[in-house]
Amino acid sequence: MAGLAASFGSGAMTNSINEIKDAACILVIGSNTSSGHPVIALEIKKAVRNGGKLIVANPREIELCRYADIWLRHLPGSDVALLMGMMRVILDENLADLTFIGECCDNFDAFKQSLKNFDLDFVERTTGVPRDEIAEAARLYATCKPATIVYAMGITQHSHGTDNVLATANLTMLTGNIGKPSTGIDPLRGQNNVQGACDMGALPNVYTGYQRVDNPDIQKKFEIAWRSDLSLTPGLTLAEMLDAACDGKVKAIYVMGENPILSDADANHTEKALKNLDFLVVQDIFLTETAKLADVVLPAASFAEKDGTFTNTERRIQRVRKAIEPISNSKPDWWIICQLATKMGAKNFDFSHPAEVMSEIAMLTPSYGGVTYERLEECGLQWPCPTKDHPGTPILHVGRFVCGLGRFTPLQYKPPAELPDKEYPLMLTTGRSLYHYHTGTMTRKVTGLNSIEPEGVVEINPLDAAHLRIKDGDKVKVISRRGEVITKTRVTEKSPPKTVYMDFHFAESAANILTNPVLDPVAKTPEFKVCAVRIEKLRKRR
């Protein structure tokens, strides 16, 4: 979110999902959309059937490569070089929308100067993509309008993830593909309500609607509403919390709907941090790997057992309707929070229904100001929706950016924090399967899904497998500087030479034991997508 917010004034998806099918060109980068967001992948395929052009930029061969006009198979972690190289071509060949830039954007000269470092010889060496393919993709994106960019965690989960996002924003502004139907940038969120959670201030530096914690006027507004003294100091990120827990500075953590033992980078460090706490509370619908470490487990209700809202990746606030009563003693999350707050002496937690919570959200959050449960009944609303008669906003930045002028950002290429060497000669990247979701808390309990994909594997290219004398299905040990896991191999050309791939859903072969916890300096997101590993074949016991 930080990169788009710096460029456009808002960190959310600029357009709507149903516009994707009408795009003349789609650039999909850092997203295995068919596996991670299959419904949106269908919209991309509709665009191709409608005559749209598709550019896929991904080190792995993903399902969308079959539909692509161009597949840019760049090295993991080289996204900035690839995108800046494309922009160098667009500028050199006079394909930029200079009228839009002059009227709507700022800092273009400094950005233009930074492109001088990205001649195509350098970009080809850095990315591994032939210069002619880079130029062809640049021309296609710049000339086939309207064009849109789709990205996911393959862009954000890097030690330079914010730079990756800034590069996509630069490309969008350079070609004027913003503020119109079927243009813009479509960041695909990792879970169904990630957008909603962030909208509600589940970040250490903002209240609801991205109102800054360190703004005295905002502080005063929330203090009056909540009748409480509030700090101007932003809180800790998740990675900072865990480091502080290891150091004994954080004594207790309350985990809700999250399984950090499997989902966080360097999982051994996460486990050490949680075990070092004086008190751990986990609130979830199943006894996860994290919940097994907890002092107290609070049984939460599933989506089918509660009322509420989810806000999806296109900023659409959607009603969640209770289908059945909560099973046994499980309760909705909001009810548990209210009961706990009341027990601790807090006031104003006497809500009887989530609709009352939404009324408070609307009162304090300008972008949700016109939202009521009654208005959400039909098909939801897309924020910003500031007043009760506002129809919602399918497209952001129409006529002008939220922040006034869009801001170009000069960028430099920065390699991943950890690269292969003699001891760890392979590069590991991680992702998601179509058949399992996140850490498998729900999907690993579904017999049908487990019959399709019962266990994790490590994908390895045939050339690397032959070098290591490994066959398909062999048991191997995958080792990084942080730990090791045992898993089976899948020998396939989907992964390029010198790069191996693992899903992170499986506790038995937890990929995040291996991943690098180094953080992007701005977004504080770990580098899940690149780390150095070696693979050793397990000897069969006699």
N, C-alpha and C positions, 0 to 999 in steps of 0.2 A: 504493500500500500504506500510505503514511503516514497518510492520512485515516482509513481503516477501523481501523488499529491504534490510533489515538488514541481512537476512539469505542468500539471493541469489544474491544481487546486483541489482535486478529489482523487482518492485512491481506488475508486470502484469502477466496475465495468461501465464503459461509456454508452453502450447501446443495448439492444435487446436480443434475446436468443432467436426469436422468430425472424429477425432481419438477416441472419447469417446466410440463409438459403438464397437471398437475392444479391449477395456480393458477387462482383465480377472477378475478384481475386481474393484468396484467403492465404495468409501466411500462418502456418501452424508451427510454433517453435517451443520446445521444452514441454510438450504435452503429448502423451499417448492417449489421445482423446477417446478412442474406441474402448479402451480399458477403464480409464479413470472417469470419463464423462460420456457414456455411450449415447445418451439422448442427444447431446450436442453434436456428437460425431454424425448422427443421422442428418442433422441440419447441414453439416459440411458436405455430406454426400449428396444431399438435395441440390446444393449450390453447384456441384460438379455436373449433376444431371441437367441442370438449367443452363449449362454452358460456361460456368465460372471456372477460373484457373485456380489450381491448388499448388502451393509451394509447401513442402514439408521439410523442416530443418530438425534433424534428430540423429544422434549417433547410432541408435538402434533402428533396425528395420521394423517399423510398426505397421499395423493394418492399413492405416491411411496412405502409406507409401504406394499401395496398389492403385490408388485413385489420383496420385500426384502427377502433375506435369513436370515438376522438378523436385528431386530429393537431394537436399544438401546434407551430406553425411559428415558433419563437422566433429572435431574432437571434443569430448566432454570438457566443459569449462571455457570454450573459445567463442561463446555467443557474442560478446562485445566486438571482437575482431570481425566476426562474420557480418554482423549488422552494420558496423561502421564501414566495412568494405563495400557493402551494398549501397550505403549512402554516398560514399565517394564516387561510385559510378553514376548515381542519379545526379549528383551535382556536376560532375565533369561532363556529362552528356546533356546538360541543360533540361533535365526532366523534373526539376524541383518546382513546386508551386510558389514562385517568388511573390506573387500578389498576396496570397494568403499569409505567407511569412511576414511580409511587410506590414500588413494590416493587423495581424492577430498575435504575433509572436515577439519575443524579446531574446536578447543574448545570442542572436544568430551568428554574428561575426566571430565571436569567440569559439563557438561550436565549429564553424567553417574552418577556422584555423587548426583545430584539433584533428580534422579529417586528413590533413597533410601527412600525418603519421601512419595512414592506413592505405598505402598503395597496394595494388592487388598482388604483387609479388610477396610482400610481407604477410598479407592476409592468407594467401594460399599456404605459405609455410606454417603459419600459426594454426590454421583451422584444418588443414589437410584437404580442403575442397579446391578443385581446379578453378583457376581464375575465370575461365569462360563460363562455368556454371554460376559463379557468383554474379557475374555481369548479366547473364541471362535472367536470373531471378530478380535482380534489381530492376531491370527494364520491365519485366512482367508486372511487378508490384506497382511501379510508378505510372504505368500507362493503362492498366486495366482498372478502371474506376467504376463504382466504389470498391475500395479494398479495405479489408479488416485484418487484424492480427489476433490470433488466439494463442494464449500461453497458459502454462500451469506451473507446477512446482519445479519443473526442469529449468525454469528461468530464475525462480526466486531462491531456491535452496542451494546457494553457493556463497562462498566467502566474499564474492562481489555481486551478489544477487541484485542489490539496488542499482548498480551500474547496468546490469542486464535490462532491468525494467526501464531505466532512463534511456537506454538505446532504442527500445521499442517505441517509446514516446517521441524521441527525436525523429525516427523514421516516419511515424504517423504525421507529425507536424511538417516535415520536409515535403511531403507529398499532398498536404491539405486534406488528408483522409480523416477528418474529425468533425463532429457536429452535424453530420448528415446521416440519413438512413444507410445501413449496411456498411458503415465505416468504423473507425475507432479501434479501441483495444478491448479485448474480451479476456480478462484474467479469470481463469476457472478455479474456483475455491476448492479446497481439499475435502470439505465435508458439507453436509446439507445446510448448516446454519453458521458456518464460519463468518459469512458476511454479517449475519444478524448479531452474532456474539461481539464482533468488533464494533458494530453500530451501537451496541449497548455499553461500550466502554470496557470490554474485557481486554484491555491493553493498559500498560502501566502509566501511560502519559496523557490519557484523555478520559473525559466523561462520555456520556451518550452523545451520539452525533459528532464525534471527533472534536468536542470542545475541550480545549487544552487545560490540563490540570494546573499549569503554571501561570494561567491568566487570572489576575485578581478579580476581574469582573465576573468571570465564570465561577470562580471559587465562591464569591459572595452569593450568586444566584442559587447555587446548590446548597450552601449553608443555610440560607433562609428556608428553602423547600424542605430540607431534611432535618432542620433544627439541630445541626451538629457542626462542630469545628472540623474543618478540612485542611489538609496540608497543600501547600503550593509545590511540593517536591514530588516529581514522578516516582513511581514505585519501581520494583525490580522486574526485569524480564524473567521468563521461565529459566533460561540458562543461568542467569545471575542468582536466582533463588536457589538453584541446586548447588552452585558453587558456595553460596553463603551457608547452606545446610551442611555441606562438607566441613566448612570452617567453624561450625558451631554458632554462627551468627543468627541464622534462622532456626528457630526451635520447633516450629509446628507448620504443617502444610495441610490444606484442605483441597483435595482433588475431586473435581466433579466431571463425570463423563469423559474421562481421559485415562489413558493407560501408558504413562510415560516410560515404564519399564521396557516396553517394546517400541514406543513411538519416538523416543528421544535419541539423538546421536550419542554415541559412546555410552551404551546402555549399562555397562559395568559401573561407570561413574554415577549414573542416575540411581542405580540400586544402592551404591555406597552412601549417596546423599540422603536417600529416603530412610535407610537404616540408621543413619546418624541422628535423626530427629528425635526429640523427646515425645512428640505426639503427631500421628498421621491419621487423618480422616479421609476416607474414600466414599464417595456417593456415586453409585452406578447401578446398572440393571442386572449385571452378572458379577460373579467373583473373579475379577480380572487378575492378571499377574501382579499388578500394583496393589489391588485390594487385599491380596494375600499377605501383604506386609503391614496392613493397617492396624492401628489400635482400635478403631471404630469403623464399621462399615454401615452406611445408611442406604437402605434399599430404595432406589428410585424407580419411578414408573417409566415405561417405554412410551414411544410416540403414540401407540395405539390406546394408551390408558390415560391420556391427559389432553386438556385443552391448552391452546397457546398459539404462537406464531413461529414460523421459520422465515428468515429472509434469505433468499437464494442468491446465486452468483450474479443475476441481472438486477439486483436491488429490489426484487419483488417480495413484498411482505405478504405471506400466505398464511391462511388459517390452518391450524392443526386441530382436528375435532376428535374428541374422545369416542372411541368405538366400543370399548368395554371398560368395566370398572377395574381399578388397579388390583392385581392379583396379590393375595395374602396381605402382608403388611407394607407393601411398597407404596410410595407416595410420590406425587409430582414434585419436581425439583423446587418450584417456587414455594410450595407449601412447606417443605422441609426448611428452606431458608427463613421463611417468616416465623415458623415455630421456634427455630433456634435463636433468631434475633430477639424474639419476645422473651424467651427464657433468660437471655443475657441482659435484659433490661432495656432494650432498644424500643423506641416509640414508632408509631406510624407504620407498623407492619401488619395491620389488621385487615389485609385484603381477603376477600371471600371468593374472588374469581380472577383469572388472568386479564379479563377485560378491564378491571379496575387498575391493574398494573399498567396496561397500555394507556389509560387516561393520564397517568402520571408521566409516562414516557412522552406523550404528546405535549404535555404542559412544559416540559423541560428541554425538549429536543426540537429545534426548528425544522429539521428535515422530516420529522415524523409528526409535525404539528397538526396535520389534517387527518390523521389516521384514527379510525375507530373500528371496532369489530364489525359493526353493521356495514361499513364501507368495504370491508375485506371479504364479505361473504361470496361474491360472485367469482372473481378471479384475482383478487389481491390488488395492491397498488405498488407502483415503483416510486421510491423516494428519489429526490425530494418531493414531498407533498405537504407544503407548509400550512395550508388552510383547509377548512372543511369543504370548500367548493372547488379545490384544486384537483385536477384529474390524475395527478401523478406525472412522472417524467420518464418516458421511454428512452429519450436520447439526451445525454448531457452535452454541454458546451455548444449549444446551438447559437450561432451569431457571435458569441464571446465565451471565453473560458470562465470557469467558476472563479478563478483568481484574477480575472481581467485579461492579461496577456499570457499565452502559453510560453513557457521558458525552456529554451534549448540548453542542454548541458554538455560542455566539452568532456570527452572521456578518453581515458587511456586503457590499453589492454593490460589486465592483471591476470597472471596464470592462477590456477587453483593453488590453494595453500599447500597441498601435498601432491607431489608428482611421483610416478614410478621411478625406482632406482634398482640397483643390483639386488638388494635384499628383498624388496617388494616390487617386482617387475611388471605387475598388472594393475590396471585401473579399474576400480569397482564403481558402478553406478547402480542406484536403486530405484524402484518404482512400484507400480500397483498392477495387480491382476484384474481381469474382468470379473472373476468369480468370487473374489474376497474383498472385504472392505476394511481399510485401515488396519488395526491390530487383530482383526478377526474375532472381536468380542461377541459379535452376533453371528457372522457368517460361518465361523468355524464350528458352530453348533448346528448347522444345516446339513443334513445327510446328503441331500442332492448335490450341493455345492462341493462337499468334501469328496464325493464320488468322482466329480470332474477333476478337481485339483486337490488331492489329499495332503500334499506336502510341498515344502519349498524346495527349489533347486537353484543351482548356480549355472547360468548360461555361459558357455565358453565357445569361442570360435574353433572350428576344426583344426586350423593351423596351430593354435596354442595347445589344443588337446593332444595333437600328434607329438608336439615337442615335449609335453609332459607325460606322454604315454598313457593318456587317460581316454577311456571309452565312455560312450553314452551310458548313463546310469551308474557309473562308478561312484563309490563313496569317497569324498575328499574332505580335507580340512582347508578352510579358507581363513587366512591369518592376516591381520593388520597390526599396526602398532598398539592397538587398544585391546585386542582380544582375538578370539578364534571361534569358529562355529564348524560343525560337521553337517554336511548336506550331500545330496546327490548331484551329479552333473547332467546337464542337457547340452549336448554338442550341437551347435546350430550356427548358421551364418547370420542369424539375426543380430548377434553381437559382433562388432568388428574385431579384427585382430588386436591383441594387447588390451582389450576391454572386456570385462565380465559383468554380468548383471544378476541382481537378486531382487525378488519382491520382499517386502518387510512385514508381511502378514503373519508369519509363522514363528511361534515361540520356540519350537524345537530347533530351528535354524535361524535365530534372530539376527537379521542383517544389520540392525543398528548396534549390535555389539561391536561391529567393525567400523562404522562411519565416524567421520571426523567432526568433533564438536566445535571447531573453529568458527567464529561468528562473522557474519557481515557486520561491518562497523556501524551501519545506520539502522538496518532492520533487526539486527541481533538474531538472524536466522542461521542455524548451523549449515555446514556444507555437506548435506546428505548425498549430493549427487556425484561427488568425486572423492575417492581416497585410494591410496596405494595398498595393494594386497599381494600375497603370494598364495599359490595353491599347491597342496601336497596330497598325493594319492595315499589313501589309507591302506595299509597292508592287511591282507586277509589273515584272520587268526587260523592257525592250524588245529 
